[in-house]
Structures are given as C-alpha cells and as structure tokens.
Amino acid sequence: MFETTIAGSLPKPFWLAETGKLWPRWKAQGAELDEAKRDATLLALKSQEDAGIDIVTDGEQSRQHFVHGFLEAVSGIDFDNKVKMGIRDNRYEAMVPQVVGPLHLRSRVHRADAQLARAHTNRKLKITLPGPMTIVDTVADRHYGDRAKMAMAFASLLNQEARALQADGVDVIQFDEPAFNVYPGEVNEWGIAALERAAAGLTCTTAVHICYGYGIQANIDWKKSLGEHWRQYERVFPALAKSSIKQVSLECANSHVPLELIGLLEGKDVLVGVIDVAADSIETPQQVAAVIGQALRFVPKERILPCTNCGMAPMDRAVALAKLEALAKGAELARSMYA
C-alpha cells in the first residue's frame, strides 16, 4: 500500500551539468559526457533506493530537457535554427527547434538509460516520455500546419520508443503532459486521443503526469494568477477516467487544487503529489501522511501512490534528496495510520 515514486527527474550533479537550471549546459563532451551520464544515472538510482522510494526512475540524467531529450533523436526537426516562441499559452518564452518535414525516429532514444537502470535495480522501474500535446507546444511548426495532426505524428514515434522500452524491461511508462492543464479544450478534442495513440499496445503500466510545472519563477507567477481554487483538472479528468491510461500523476501538496477533483478519476491509480517542488522547505513525514489522508477521502487506499508534484530537475540536489526521504517516511507513516 502507498508505493512511492517520483514524477521523473532529479537534479543533475555539478560535475555533469550546470546546477539550478531547467536547461543546463553539459560540463563535458563526447565519450567523457557519456560516461558522466551513466555515472549520474546510477547515482540517481542509488539515491532513490537509499531514500526508500519503491518505483524508481533514471532521474532523466541523460536529458538536457524533458522534451528535447526525446526530440534529439527525431528527424524532420531543425535544431540549428531555433526560434523564440511563447509556450504553455505564452506563460514564458523559449528558444525552440522547428519542425520542417515529416517526422521519423532516427534511432532508439532512451535504450541506454533504460537498460542501464534495469540492470542495476531490482525495484520497479519507470521511464518518462514527453506527451504528444506537450511536445507540440514546445516546438515551432513549419510543416504540418495543424497541431492535432502533428501531435498524432509525434504520438506514433513515442509509441515506437515506448514499446521498445517495455521490451527493455521497464515496468511503468509515463507520458508527461503539463500542457493538459493549459489547453483543456484541445485535450478533449484530440489530446487524449494522441496520448492513447502514444500508449497503444502497451501491456506494462501506463501513466500520464499532469501538473502545474517545475518550481521555476514563470510557473510560480502563473499559479498566483489562478486564484484560490485551481480547477483545471476538472475539465480533463472525466475524459481521462474513460481512457486506457492506468495511472494519473497530479499536484496536491501546497496547491489550491480542490482535492475532491481527484474523485473524478474513478478506476485509475492516482499518483498523489505530496512533495512540493516549488519550495526548498523539507516536508515532515506527518505533512506527507496528512496529504495522503486527505486523498483517501476520494480515492481508495489501494489506488494511491504518493509522489512528487512535478520533476525536481532545477532544485538544489541536497534539498531534493531530503524531500525523497520525507516522501518515503511519510508513506511509511501513512501505512501505519491507514492500514
């Protein structure tokens, strides 16, 4: 009961990349960088195991960014001529690559990471992929001329990689869709259809992560504009409940999400965000257990998996590791309280 996991990413060690940044520059190149990525992946696994996390990830240590880490293996994308574009409904601007032709996978994307992680942990392993809607919102389209059409093209590529990851022995494949909280109308029109296309044919556990973003200033400012009650989930959860996706990861800790909204996910496992990634204060086990207890009012206990609100990539590494321990200890306390 209350198996713990994280949204996906962990901070990168200082010897691998710049710290405290969402788009960090690597500290090495070539074979030296490859070795550093492998070392960081093993360190991320060990850190999660030592903290007591039940379902571990590779920490996304080999990716400069959670979306671009996938796009780098896709042909039809021009990375040499990036353009400035507002993303997440113009919440912030980023330099993004351009889609200039038909999309194809040149090679496997995360095979090395998945196989390395699988060989070095006996725990359940989760690998994350960006969702098709979020990818569409993070690139400039100079070819398809239609967001839904381009999303389906990306979904097909994601499905190729997801099926291969399953063959690598991955237990959980999660698609990250922060854009679902930004474009609820499009989610219901084509976003969930694209998500299901990305997960088609998978027999391992499938998950979708929908949050209010990393703990960066642009997201913190956006949250302040949302008022006292954040009800974005209300517009997408009913359709997700009818989908084939098995798990939904969402934000709860220190948020203004009315918790009764998670009751809309009937029949789904719910990854309840009990760790705030937008604050450096370390949660106590009692605080973590309290959020789990609140979620129990709306979700059966066998369907709750305590998790982080979002990825921890831009966080201070020591803070992130302390929060992992709080997550595990809080879940342990909740087991004793609600068994």
Sequence and secondary structure as in RCSB ss.txt:
>XXXX:A:sequence
MFETTIAGSLPKPFWLAETGKLWPRWKAQGAELDEAKRDATLLALKSQEDAGIDIVTDGEQSRQHFVHGFLEAVS
GIDFDNKVKMGIRDNRYEAMVPQVVGPLHLRSRVHRADAQLARAHTNRKLKITLPGPMTIVDTVADRHYGDRAKM
AMAFASLLNQEARALQADGVDVIQFDEPAFNVYPGEVNEWGIAALERAAAGLTCTTAVHICYGYGIQANIDWKKS
LGEHWRQYERVFPALAKSSIKQVSLECANSHVPLELIGLLEGKDVLVGVIDVAADSIETPQQVAAVIGQALRFVP
KERILPCTNCGMAPMDRAVALAKLEALAKGAELARSMYA
>XXXX:A:secstr
    B SS     TTTB SS SS  BS  HHHHHHHHHHHHHHHHHHHHHHT SEEE TTTT SSTTHHHHTTEE
EEEEEEEEEEEETTTTEEEEEEEEEEEEEE S SSHHHHHHHHHT  SEEEEEEE HHHHHTTSEESS   HHHH
HHHHHHHHHHHHHHHHHTT SEEEEE GGGGT HHHIIIIIHHHHHHHTTT  SEEEEE  S  SSHHHHHHHHT
T S   GGGGTHHHHHTSS  EEEE  TTS   GGGGGGSTTSEEEEEEE TT  S   HHHHHHHHHHHTTTS 
GGGEEEEESS  TTS HHHHHHHHHHHHHHHHHHHHHH 
